[in-house]
Structures are given as structure tokens and as C-alpha cells.
Amino acid sequence: MLDILIPIAVLGGLGLLFGLLLAFASKAFAVEVDPMVDALLSALPGANCGACGYPGCQGLANALFEGKAPANACSIGGQKVADHVAEILGVNSVSVEKSVAAVLCQGDCDKAKDKYIYEGINDCRVAATLSDGQKGCSYGCLGCGTCKEVCEFGAIEIINGVAVIDREKCTACMKCIEICPKKIIDLVPYDNHAVVMCKSEDTGKEVRGKCSIGCIGCKICVKNCPEDAFTFENNLAKINYEKCTNCMICVEKCPTKTIVDVVKKESLVS
């Protein structure tokens, strides 16, 4: 009987001793957390997406408390969260310009040519290692849906071989931007509706041979924009959103329909 009781007593005593030591250590080495940090953490959405540049919402809450991040650092929370954070910090509220991600490619299965049939692992990062992917255009969306897999908000769908982002669901967390091997996903201002849906820096002749809806560098948008909001760099038209007024003349004039009214397009898709 003693052969059983003695080991049990020893183990029980050790358990009690270690428990007391842990309790003491938790008290002795406890880090005091300012109540304001907890309040800031509660004000944040809890997505832990890292779009703010800090390791999750706890990291941002600490940075806000230490004055290392502005009150509008959380892009997901928008104006409501920015106002709440500013109230907690006792500072003036800062306006938030909402941004959304856009896949700058329309080269779907009907509009873009393929170099070969890809039957490998369904991951854009893997597909891109094989001669820049199956698309004839080296700047084109590969359509495997790697961006869709990392989107925690269900904002991305693959439609006819191209990733399409729902502007209303997108939170600008930038995970899709970071994972895209072709680097064709960018943030654009939510309030600006005209977007050049192409990233190709090939010449117009090269683009025409690969895709029917890519930018061919005709500069018609540059010449017709009344606000002088367009620049032309590396064979590609680019919009200065600080000048753009959503007049949509560029959308009407673009001969290849590369420039798109994204709000109108989304309503047609949905």
C-alpha cells in the first residue's frame, strides 16, 4: 500500500510546490498593462490582418498608446474606428481615405492568350515559376486563386480565369497584394471610379498579340483628360487620383476598354 501512496504523495507535493512557484512568478514578473491599451484594443476590429504594419491589433494598440501610430492607422476600421481611437487618446480625429484593392488585369480566358496549358499545383506562386506562368502576357493574372485563399473577408472570386475583388467586402488588408507573384493587385481610392485595369509595360504591338483588353499605349486618355490626371510611363497609362474627378471621359474614349468604371462594372457582375 505504501508503495502506491508514497509516489502519489511525492507527485502531489511536487505539483503543489510548482503551482506555488508559478503563482509567485506570475505575480513577481507580471507586466502592468495600462487600461488605455485595453481600451484601444477593444476599439480595434480584431482582424489581426497586419495591414497597419504592426503584428496584429495588440501591436497596433501598443503603438497607438506609445504615440508611434496615428489614430487612423487601422484601414479596416475606417472612420468609425479612427474616431473612437482618437477619443480614447484624447486627440483630434483624423479623416480616413478608404482604399480598396483592385486586380489590374482583365485578361480572362476569352480575352488573353495562353502559352501553354497549366495542369500543375493550383497556386499562382508555383505557376509563376514556369516561364512566368501560362499567360501569354507576363503581367497577366494566372487565376489560380492564391489571393482568394488568403482573403479572410471573402472579397475575392475567380471569374473566367481572373481574380475579381468585391469593393464592398474588401478591407484593404493588403494580404492579396503581398501574396500575388505577378504584383498586379494595387490599392486604389474607394471614391475614384476610373481604374486602368492593366499593368503591362509591353509595347502596344506586343500587347495586341497577347490580349485584346490590355493598354496599348495610344495615349488617348492622356490627350482627352480635362483635368490632366493621366501620365504615361513605361508604355502604360497611369491615373493621378488627386486630380481625377470621375468624369469618365477616359472610360468612354479608351479604345481597348482597359480603363474601367469599377463601380459600374461591379454592378454588372453582381
C-alpha positions in Angstrom: 0.0 0.0 0.0 2.8 2.3 0.9 4.4 1.6 -2.5 1.4 3.4 -4.0 0.8 6.1 -1.5 4.4 7.4 -1.3 4.7 8.2 -5.1 1.3 9.8 -5.1 2.2 12.0 -2.1 5.5 12.9 -3.8 3.9 13.8 -7.1 1.1 15.7 -5.3 3.7 17.6 -3.2 5.7 18.5 -6.3 2.6 19.6 -8.1 1.7 21.9 -5.2 5.2 23.3 -5.0 5.4 24.0 -8.7 2.0 25.6 -8.6 3.0 27.9 -5.8 6.2 28.8 -7.7 4.3 29.6 -10.8 1.8 31.7 -8.9 4.7 33.6 -7.3 6.4 34.1 -10.7 3.2 35.4 -12.3 2.9 38.0 -9.6 6.6 38.9 -9.4 7.2 39.2 -13.1 3.7 40.5 -14.2 3.8 43.3 -16.7 1.4 46.1 -15.8 -0.9 46.9 -18.7 -2.3 50.4 -18.9 -6.1 50.4 -19.1 -5.9 52.6 -22.1 -4.1 49.9 -24.1 -7.0 47.5 -23.3 -9.5 50.2 -24.3 -7.6 50.8 -27.6 -7.5 47.0 -28.3 -11.3 46.8 -27.7 -11.8 49.7 -30.2 -9.9 47.9 -33.0 -11.8 45.4 -35.1 -9.7 42.4 -34.1 -8.9 41.2 -37.6 -5.2 40.9 -36.8 -4.5 41.4 -40.6 -1.3 43.4 -40.2 -2.3 46.0 -42.8 -1.3 48.7 -40.3 2.3 47.4 -40.3 2.1 46.1 -36.8 1.9 42.5 -35.6 -1.9 42.3 -35.1 -4.3 44.5 -33.2 -2.4 44.2 -30.0 0.7 45.5 -31.6 -1.2 48.5 -33.0 -2.8 49.2 -29.7 0.6 49.4 -28.1 1.9 51.6 -30.9 -1.1 53.9 -30.5 -0.6 54.2 -26.8 3.1 54.9 -27.3 2.3 57.6 -29.9 4.1 55.6 -32.7 1.0 55.2 -34.8 -1.7 57.7 -35.9 -5.3 57.4 -34.8 -6.3 56.4 -38.4 -3.7 53.6 -38.7 -6.4 50.9 -38.9 -7.5 50.8 -42.6 -10.1 48.1 -41.9 -11.9 50.0 -39.2 -12.4 53.1 -41.3 -13.6 56.4 -40.0 -15.7 54.9 -37.1 -12.7 53.2 -35.5 -10.4 56.2 -36.2 -12.9 58.5 -34.3 -13.2 56.1 -31.4 -9.4 55.7 -31.1 -8.9 59.5 -31.3 -11.5 59.8 -28.5 -9.6 57.3 -26.3 -6.3 59.0 -26.9 -7.7 62.5 -26.4 -6.6 63.8 -29.8 -8.3 65.3 -32.7 -9.9 62.9 -35.1 -8.2 62.3 -38.4 -10.1 61.7 -41.6 -9.7 58.3 -43.3 -9.5 57.9 -47.0 -10.9 54.5 -47.7 -9.0 52.4 -50.2 -9.8 49.0 -51.8 -7.7 46.5 -53.7 -8.1 46.1 -57.4 -6.7 43.4 -59.7 -5.2 45.3 -62.6 -5.9 42.7 -65.2 -9.0 41.8 -67.3 -7.2 39.1 -69.4 -9.6 36.3 -68.8 -10.0 33.0 -70.7 -11.8 34.8 -73.6 -9.5 37.9 -73.9 -6.0 36.7 -73.2 -3.9 34.0 -75.0 -2.1 31.3 -73.1 1.4 30.0 -73.9 0.6 26.5 -72.7 -2.0 24.5 -70.6 -1.1 24.6 -67.0 -2.0 21.4 -65.0 0.2 21.8 -62.0 -0.4 22.8 -58.4 -3.2 25.3 -58.1 -1.1 28.1 -56.7 -0.1 31.2 -58.6 3.3 31.3 -56.9 4.1 27.9 -58.3 2.6 28.6 -61.7 4.6 31.8 -62.0 7.9 29.8 -61.7 7.2 28.1 -65.0 8.1 30.7 -67.7 6.3 33.4 -65.8 3.1 31.4 -65.9 0.8 30.1 -68.6 -0.5 33.5 -69.7 1.0 34.9 -72.9 1.2 38.3 -71.1 3.8 38.1 -68.4 1.8 40.7 -66.4 -1.4 38.8 -66.5 -3.5 37.2 -63.7 -2.8 33.5 -63.5 -6.2 32.8 -62.0 -5.2 30.0 -59.6 -6.9 31.9 -56.7 -4.0 32.2 -54.3 -5.2 35.7 -53.4 -8.7 34.3 -52.8 -7.3 31.8 -50.4 -5.6 34.4 -48.2 -8.5 36.8 -48.2 -10.2 36.5 -44.8 -13.2 38.6 -45.8 -14.5 36.7 -48.8 -13.8 39.6 -51.1 -12.2 37.8 -54.0 -13.7 35.4 -56.6 -12.1 33.8 -59.7 -14.3 34.6 -62.7 -13.4 33.1 -66.0 -9.7 32.7 -65.0 -9.2 36.2 -63.5 -9.4 37.3 -59.8 -12.1 39.9 -59.2 -12.4 41.9 -56.0 -15.7 42.9 -54.3 -15.2 46.6 -53.4 -17.8 46.4 -50.6 -16.2 43.4 -48.9 -12.6 44.5 -49.3 -11.0 46.0 -46.2 -7.6 46.9 -47.8 -5.7 44.5 -45.5 -3.2 44.0 -48.4 -2.8 40.3 -47.9 -3.7 39.7 -51.6 -1.2 42.4 -52.7 1.6 40.7 -50.7 1.0 37.2 -52.0 0.4 37.9 -55.7 3.5 36.8 -57.5 2.7 39.0 -60.6 2.3 42.1 -58.5 -0.8 43.2 -60.3 -3.0 44.0 -57.3 -2.9 47.6 -56.1 -4.8 49.7 -53.6 -6.9 52.4 -55.2 -9.1 55.1 -53.6 -12.6 53.9 -53.0 -14.1 57.2 -54.1 -12.3 57.1 -57.5 -14.2 55.0 -60.0 -11.9 55.1 -63.1 -9.1 52.4 -62.9 -6.6 51.4 -65.6 -7.0 47.7 -65.4 -3.7 46.7 -66.8 -0.1 46.5 -65.6 1.6 45.5 -68.8 4.7 47.5 -69.8 4.9 45.8 -73.2 4.6 47.8 -76.4 1.2 48.2 -78.0 2.1 45.8 -80.7 3.2 43.2 -78.1 0.0 43.7 -76.1 -2.2 43.3 -79.1 -0.6 39.9 -79.8 -1.4 38.6 -76.4 -4.5 40.3 -75.0 -7.5 42.1 -76.5 -8.2 44.3 -73.5 -4.7 45.5 -72.4 -3.2 49.0 -72.5 -1.7 49.6 -75.9 -0.1 53.0 -75.1 -2.2 55.0 -77.5 -2.3 58.0 -75.1 -5.9 58.8 -76.0 -6.7 59.1 -72.2 -3.7 61.4 -71.7 -4.9 63.7 -74.5 -8.6 63.8 -73.6 -8.5 64.1 -69.8 -9.7 67.6 -68.9 -8.0 67.5 -65.5 -4.6 66.4 -66.8 -4.8 63.4 -64.4 -3.0 61.0 -66.7 0.7 60.3 -67.0 2.3 57.8 -69.4 5.2 55.7 -68.1 6.8 52.5 -69.5 4.1 52.1 -72.1 1.4 52.3 -69.5 -1.3 54.9 -68.7 -1.5 55.8 -65.0 -4.0 57.9 -63.1 -3.2 60.6 -60.6 -6.1 60.2 -58.3 -5.6 63.5 -56.6 -6.6 65.1 -59.9 -9.2 62.7 -61.1 -12.8 63.9 -60.8 -14.6 60.8 -62.1 -15.7 62.5 -65.3 -15.3 59.1 -67.0 -14.2 60.6 -70.3 -11.2 58.3 -70.2 -13.5 55.3 -69.9 -15.5 56.4 -72.9 -12.5 57.1 -75.1 -10.3 54.1 -74.3 -10.3 52.0 -77.5 -9.4 48.7 -75.8 -11.7 49.3 -72.7 -8.7 48.9 -70.5 -9.9 51.9 -68.4 -12.9 50.8 -66.4 -15.6 52.4 -64.3 -15.2 49.8 -61.5 -18.4 50.8 -59.8 -20.4 50.2 -62.9 -18.5 47.0 -63.7 -19.2 45.6 -60.2 -22.9 46.3 -60.5 -23.0 44.4 -63.8 -21.0 41.4 -62.4 -23.2 41.2 -59.3 
